């Protein structure tokens, strides 16, 4: 009996063997390569722009972050002496933030992305800018040391040319919001005159945007962190502090809510950065930290408090305030030096030892730390992260009525209907003008030398009326027809035109 069972089992195994041999192996998750173009500009090409102090520090810190994420980085910034000492690797690699160096960096980025895609590697490109923003002739731009970079430049040089799978654009600069939408914060449409180029970045399904929305205000920099406040908050979130649900992925909703919560206690608008977030159409993820599970710092929910993480050089790495029962797992910066996690409430400090892949502060003994800071900015920014953050404070990204993708979602259909309507209006105007012209000619023929003076005066008045009707009909008809043809020939990505009509005249303004 036993031998029969053995023989049967062997037979079944032999019968199953061919099907196992030819079974399709399970699909492997796609391999992803990350690239980061990082630009920090203290000295704008605009002579009237205020000098920034820490855009170079932000750029160097972003390089540390993205290197820790395994990204290949391209750094454009003119580092001052202090930043060079604190960030020697950045000092060795940084190129000047000029148009020529930007062109070289983008050529290298394009070559690297193309090579990765030839090898069937999914590519994610981060474009990060810290510095100056402004508006010229209705178009928002970012400043290099010797030129302006408009939204149309970003389209032409990056999004239309470099065929990455996904882009994430992070900007800390005044007026950066206007790179995303032709309306300012609060939905106010900017007045446009005549035809202008595209005011911002065209909508792209694979491009996500994370912008500071400060407009015409002083720069939100703080010596206490030696950096821009918005950039400091974003980096803190991307290190893992914004991962409210603990799934290892920081989404646009989480990072936007994290920044808002960090700033919520700041009393005045003068010091409060705001955030504009628009994820790519393909998904909400801004950064995936799940492949770096071996290099982490864990702060459990039992140790919830306001913390600041810095390295042995005194460089501020991240800051957060985890709520009760909210565990935070931070990606450890790619370095071997000591790290210090300071608990702000009681000025205690945890030394994070090097050489350990996973460190929980529950296993560490805190030491006393004393820090004294003064000043108006310190008073305001000292409230940063004073409120705890967790899943209860994550708000979904809602459709923005000012969103360029929302404004022009039906551009093609609406534009064509309006175009044909204007062509029809033009034909009607021409018909009215033609009829008035024929009537005017007939009236001229009805007057002769024997026509009584009173009748001749009445005919003359009617001729004058028909003359005006003819001019208005042909003028309005021609303007409407030309406008309709322009709309019908306008590309789908073009911005809308605005119209106003008056007697004998049709005005239109906007930009393509």
C-alpha positions in Angstrom: 0.0 0.0 0.0 2.8 2.4 0.9 4.7 1.7 -2.2 1.6 2.3 -4.3 1.2 5.8 -2.7 4.9 6.5 -3.4 4.6 5.4 -7.1 1.5 7.5 -7.5 3.2 10.5 -6.0 6.2 10.1 -8.2 4.0 9.8 -11.3 2.1 13.0 -10.3 5.3 14.8 -9.8 6.6 13.7 -13.2 3.4 14.7 -14.9 3.5 18.1 -13.2 7.2 18.7 -14.0 6.8 19.8 -17.6 4.1 22.4 -16.7 6.4 23.8 -13.9 9.3 24.0 -16.2 7.3 26.0 -18.7 5.4 28.1 -16.2 5.7 31.9 -16.7 7.8 33.4 -13.9 6.0 36.1 -11.8 6.4 39.6 -13.2 9.0 41.6 -11.3 8.1 45.2 -10.2 9.6 47.8 -12.5 13.0 49.1 -11.7 13.0 52.8 -11.0 16.0 55.2 -11.4 15.8 58.7 -9.9 17.4 61.9 -11.1 17.4 65.3 -9.5 18.2 68.6 -11.1 18.8 71.0 -8.2 19.1 74.8 -8.6 19.9 77.3 -5.8 20.2 81.0 -6.6 21.1 83.7 -4.1 22.1 86.4 -6.7 19.3 87.0 -9.2 19.9 88.4 -12.6 17.4 91.1 -11.6 19.3 93.9 -9.9 16.4 95.0 -7.8 15.9 91.6 -6.2 16.9 91.2 -2.6 20.0 89.1 -2.0 19.1 85.7 -0.5 21.5 84.1 2.0 20.5 80.4 2.1 19.4 79.3 -1.4 22.8 77.7 -1.8 22.4 75.9 1.5 19.0 74.6 0.5 20.4 73.3 -2.8 23.2 71.5 -1.0 20.8 70.0 1.5 18.5 68.8 -1.3 21.5 67.1 -2.8 22.1 65.2 0.4 18.5 64.2 0.5 18.3 62.9 -3.1 21.7 61.2 -2.8 20.2 59.4 0.2 17.3 58.3 -2.1 19.8 56.9 -4.6 19.3 59.6 -7.2 21.9 60.9 -9.6 22.1 64.7 -8.9 22.9 67.7 -11.0 23.7 70.7 -8.8 23.6 74.4 -10.0 24.5 76.8 -7.3 27.2 79.3 -6.3 28.1 78.2 -2.8 29.5 80.7 -0.3 32.4 79.8 2.0 30.3 78.6 4.9 28.3 76.3 2.7 31.4 74.9 1.0 32.8 74.0 4.4 29.6 72.3 5.5 28.9 70.5 2.3 32.3 69.6 0.7 30.7 67.1 -1.8 28.4 69.8 -3.1 31.3 72.2 -3.3 33.2 69.7 -5.5 30.3 69.2 -7.9 28.3 72.4 -8.1 28.1 74.3 -11.3 27.3 78.0 -11.6 23.5 78.7 -11.8 23.7 80.3 -15.3 21.9 79.6 -18.6 25.0 77.9 -20.1 25.5 75.5 -17.2 21.8 74.7 -17.1 22.0 73.8 -20.8 25.0 71.5 -20.0 23.3 69.9 -17.1 20.1 69.2 -19.0 22.1 67.6 -21.9 23.6 65.2 -19.4 20.3 64.6 -17.7 18.7 63.8 -21.1 21.5 61.4 -22.0 21.2 59.6 -18.6 17.5 59.3 -18.8 17.6 58.0 -22.4 20.2 55.4 -21.5 18.1 54.2 -18.5 15.0 53.9 -20.7 16.9 51.9 -23.3 17.5 49.4 -20.5 13.8 49.3 -19.7 14.3 51.3 -16.4 11.5 53.5 -15.3 12.8 57.1 -14.8 11.7 59.7 -12.2 13.1 63.2 -12.5 12.9 65.8 -9.7 13.4 69.4 -10.6 14.1 71.5 -7.5 14.5 75.3 -7.4 15.2 77.6 -4.5 15.7 81.3 -5.1 14.0 84.2 -6.9 10.7 84.3 -8.7 8.9 87.2 -10.4 6.6 88.2 -13.3 7.5 89.9 -16.5 4.7 91.0 -19.0 2.3 88.6 -17.4 4.6 85.6 -17.4 6.0 84.1 -14.2 9.7 83.1 -14.2 12.5 81.7 -12.1 15.8 83.6 -12.0 19.2 82.3 -12.8 22.3 84.6 -12.2 22.2 85.8 -15.9 18.8 84.9 -17.3 15.1 84.2 -16.7 13.5 80.7 -16.9 9.9 80.9 -17.9 7.3 78.1 -17.7 7.6 77.8 -21.5 11.3 77.3 -21.1 10.7 74.4 -18.7 8.4 72.9 -21.2 10.8 73.2 -24.1 14.0 72.3 -22.3 12.7 69.5 -20.0 9.1 68.2 -20.2 8.8 68.2 -24.0 12.4 67.1 -24.7 13.5 64.7 -21.9 11.3 61.7 -22.0 11.2 60.7 -18.4 8.4 58.5 -17.0 7.5 61.0 -14.3 8.5 64.5 -13.1 8.1 66.2 -9.8 8.8 70.0 -9.6 9.5 71.6 -6.2 9.9 75.4 -6.2 10.6 77.7 -3.3 10.3 81.2 -4.8 8.0 84.2 -4.9 5.3 84.0 -7.6 6.0 80.3 -8.2 2.3 79.6 -8.0 1.8 81.5 -11.3 4.0 78.9 -13.0 1.1 76.5 -12.4 -2.0 78.6 -13.1 -2.7 81.9 -14.9 -4.5 83.1 -11.7 -2.9 84.2 -8.5 -3.5 82.8 -5.1 -7.2 83.1 -4.3 -8.3 82.7 -7.9 -7.9 86.2 -9.1 -7.3 86.3 -12.8 -4.4 88.4 -13.9 -5.1 91.1 -16.5 -3.7 90.3 -19.9 -3.3 92.7 -22.8 -2.9 91.6 -26.4 -1.3 88.3 -27.1 1.3 86.9 -24.7 3.2 83.6 -24.5 2.0 80.8 -22.2 2.0 82.2 -18.7 3.2 79.0 -17.0 4.0 75.3 -17.4 1.6 73.6 -19.7 -0.4 70.8 -18.2 1.4 67.4 -18.5 -0.1 64.2 -17.2 3.2 63.0 -15.8 4.3 66.2 -14.1 3.5 66.9 -10.5 4.0 70.4 -8.9 4.8 71.4 -5.3 5.2 75.1 -5.0 5.4 77.8 -2.3 2.7 80.3 -3.1 4.3 83.4 -1.6 3.7 86.5 -3.8 5.4 89.9 -3.5 6.5 89.2 0.0 9.9 89.1 1.7 11.7 85.8 1.4 10.9 83.2 4.0 14.4 82.4 5.1 15.5 81.9 8.7 19.0 81.9 10.1 17.9 79.4 12.8 17.7 76.6 10.1 20.1 78.3 7.6 17.6 77.8 4.8 14.3 78.6 3.3 11.4 77.7 5.6 9.3 76.0 2.9 12.3 74.1 1.6 13.2 73.0 5.2 9.6 71.7 5.7 9.5 69.9 2.4 12.8 68.1 3.0 11.6 67.2 6.5 8.5 65.6 5.0 10.4 63.8 2.2 12.8 62.2 4.8 9.7 60.4 6.0 8.1 62.8 8.6 5.1 63.5 6.3 4.3 59.8 5.9 1.2 60.0 8.0 -0.1 56.5 7.3 3.3 54.8 7.7 3.1 53.0 4.3 6.6 54.2 3.2 5.2 56.5 0.5 4.9 60.3 0.9 2.0 61.5 -1.2 1.2 65.0 -2.4 -1.7 65.2 0.0 0.6 64.2 2.9 3.4 66.7 2.1 0.9 69.6 1.5 -0.9 68.8 4.8 2.5 68.4 6.6 3.6 71.9 5.5 0.3 73.5 6.3 0.3 71.9 9.8 3.9 73.0 10.4 3.0 76.6 9.7 -0.5 76.6 11.3 0.7 78.2 14.6 2.6 81.1 12.9 0.4 84.2 13.8 1.0 86.5 10.8 1.1 86.1 7.1 4.4 87.9 6.9 6.3 84.8 8.0 3.9 82.0 6.8 4.8 80.1 3.7 1.8 78.5 1.9 1.8 75.5 -0.4 0.3 74.7 -3.8 0.3 70.9 -4.6 -0.8 69.2 -7.8 0.1 65.5 -8.3 0.6 63.9 -11.6 -2.5 62.3 -13.2 -0.9 58.9 -12.8 -0.8 58.9 -9.0 -0.4 60.7 -5.7 3.1 59.5 -4.8 5.9 62.1 -4.5 8.6 59.9 -3.1 8.8 56.1 -2.3 10.9 55.3 0.7 10.2 51.6 0.9 13.5 50.5 -0.7 15.5 52.1 2.1 14.2 50.1 5.0 17.7 49.4 6.4 18.7 53.0 7.0 16.1 54.4 9.4 15.6 56.3 12.6 12.4 55.4 14.4 10.5 57.6 16.8 7.7 55.7 18.3 4.3 57.0 19.2 5.1 56.7 22.9 7.9 59.3 22.3 5.7 61.8 20.5 7.1 65.3 20.7 8.6 68.2 18.6 12.0 67.1 17.3 14.8 68.5 15.2 17.4 66.3 13.5 20.8 67.7 12.8 24.3 66.4 12.1 27.6 66.9 13.9 28.3 69.9 11.7 25.2 71.7 13.0 23.3 71.3 9.7 19.6 71.1 10.2 18.4 67.9 8.4 14.7 67.5 9.4 12.1 68.7 11.8 8.7 67.2 12.8 6.1 66.8 15.6 4.5 63.4 15.7 1.1 63.2 17.4 0.2 60.7 20.2 0.6 57.1 19.1 2.0 58.3 15.8 5.2 56.6 14.9 7.7 58.4 12.6 10.4 56.6 10.5 13.0 58.9 9.0 15.3 58.0 6.2 18.8 58.4 7.6 21.0 60.8 5.6 23.7 59.2 3.5 26.6 59.9 5.8 28.6 58.2 8.5 28.8 61.1 11.0 26.9 61.3 14.2 23.4 62.6 14.1 21.6 64.4 17.0 17.8 64.3 17.5 16.8 67.2 19.8 13.5 67.1 21.7 12.5 70.8 21.7 10.2 70.8 24.6 12.7 69.8 27.3 15.9 70.5 25.3 17.0 66.9 25.6 19.1 65.4 22.9 19.6 61.8 21.5 23.0 61.0 19.9 22.2 58.7 16.9 25.3 56.4 16.6 26.8 55.7 13.2 27.1 52.2 11.7 23.6 51.0 12.7 21.0 50.5 10.0 18.0 50.9 12.2 18.0 53.1 15.3 15.0 53.5 17.7 15.3 56.4 20.1 13.4 54.3 22.7 16.7 52.4 23.1 18.8 55.6 23.6 19.5 57.7 26.7 18.8 61.5 26.2 21.3 64.1 27.3 20.7 67.8 28.1 21.0 70.4 25.4 20.9 74.2 25.7 20.0 76.5 22.8 19.2 80.2 23.0 17.9 82.1 20.0 16.4 85.6 19.7 14.8 87.9 17.1 11.4 88.5 15.4 11.9 85.6 13.0 12.9 83.3 15.8 9.7 84.3 17.6 7.6 83.5 14.6 9.4 80.5 13.3 9.9 79.2 16.8 6.3 78.0 16.4 7.1 75.8 13.4 6.0 72.2 14.1 4.6 73.2 17.4 1.4 71.3 16.5 1.5 67.5 16.1 1.0 65.9 12.7 -0.7 62.6 11.9 -3.3 60.9 9.7 -6.1 63.1 11.1 -4.5 66.2 9.6 -4.0 64.9 6.0 -6.4 66.6 3.6 -6.9 65.2 0.1 -5.8 67.3 -2.9 -9.0 68.8 -4.2 -9.4 70.0 -7.8 -8.3 73.6 -7.9 -10.6 76.0 -9.9 -7.4 77.9 -10.9 -5.7 74.7 -12.1 -4.6 75.1 -15.7 -5.7 71.5 -16.3 -9.2 72.4 -14.9 -9.4 75.7 -16.8 -8.7 74.1 -20.1 -10.0 70.6 -19.7 -12.5 71.1 -22.5 -10.4 73.7 -24.5 -10.8 71.9 -27.8 -14.6 71.5 -27.8 -15.4 74.9 -26.2 -12.9 76.7 -28.4 -14.3 75.1 -31.6 -17.9 75.9 -30.7 -16.9 79.5 -30.0 -14.8 79.7 -33.1 -17.6 78.6 -35.4 -20.0 80.8 -33.5 -17.8 83.8 -34.2 -17.5 82.8 -37.9 -21.3 82.7 -38.0 -21.5 86.1 -36.3 -19.0 87.4 -38.9 -21.2 86.1 -41.7 -24.3 87.7 -40.2 -22.4 91.0 -39.8 -21.3 90.9 -43.4 -24.9 90.2 -44.5 -26.2 93.2 -42.5 -23.4 95.4 -44.0 -24.2 94.2 -47.6 -27.9 94.8 -47.2 -27.2 98.3 -45.8 -24.9 99.0 -48.7 -27.5 97.9 -51.3 -30.2 100.0 -49.6 -27.8 103.0 -49.5 -27.2 102.7 -53.3 -30.9 102.5 -54.0 -31.5 105.6 -51.9 -28.8 107.5 -53.8 -30.6 106.6 -57.0 -34.0 107.8 -55.8 -32.8 111.4 -55.4 -32.8 113.7 -58.5 -32.7 117.4 -59.2 -36.5 117.6 -59.1 -36.9 115.9 -55.7 -38.5 118.3 -53.2 -36.1 119.7 -50.6 -37.9 118.1 -47.6 -37.9 114.7 -49.3 -34.3 115.0 -50.3 -33.3 115.9 -46.6 -35.2 112.8 -45.4 -33.4 110.6 -48.0 -30.1 112.1 -47.1 -30.6 111.2 -43.4 -31.6 107.6 -44.4 -28.5 107.3 -46.5 -26.3 108.4 -43.6 -28.0 105.8 -41.4 -27.4 103.1 -44.0 -23.8 104.1 -44.3 -23.3 103.6 -40.6 -25.1 100.3 -40.6 -22.9 99.2 -43.5 -19.7 100.1 -41.6 -20.8 98.5 -38.4 -22.0 95.4 -40.1 -18.8 94.9 -42.1 -16.5 95.9 -39.2 -18.1 93.7 -36.6 -18.4 90.9 -39.1 -14.8 91.0 -40.1 -13.5 91.2 -36.5 -15.8 88.3 -35.4 -14.8 86.2 -38.4 -11.0 86.8 -37.9 -11.4 86.0 -34.2 -13.3 82.8 -35.0 -10.6 81.7 -37.5 -7.9 82.4 -34.9 -9.7 80.2 -32.3 -10.2 77.4 -34.8 -6.5 77.4 -35.7 -5.3 77.8 -32.1 -3.4 74.7 -30.6 -5.2 72.7 -27.9 -2.8 73.8 -25.2 -3.3 77.5 -25.9 -4.7 79.7 -23.2 -8.2 81.1 -23.6 -9.1 84.4 -25.1 -11.3 87.0 -23.5 -13.8 89.1 -25.5 -15.7 92.3 -25.1 -18.0 93.9 -27.7 -19.1 97.4 -28.3 -20.7 99.3 -31.1 -18.8 98.6 -34.3 -15.9 97.0 -32.4 -14.9 93.6 -31.0 -12.0 93.5 -28.6 -10.2 90.3 -27.6 -7.2 89.7 -25.3 -5.4 86.7 -23.9 -2.4 84.6 -24.8 -1.4 81.5 -26.7 
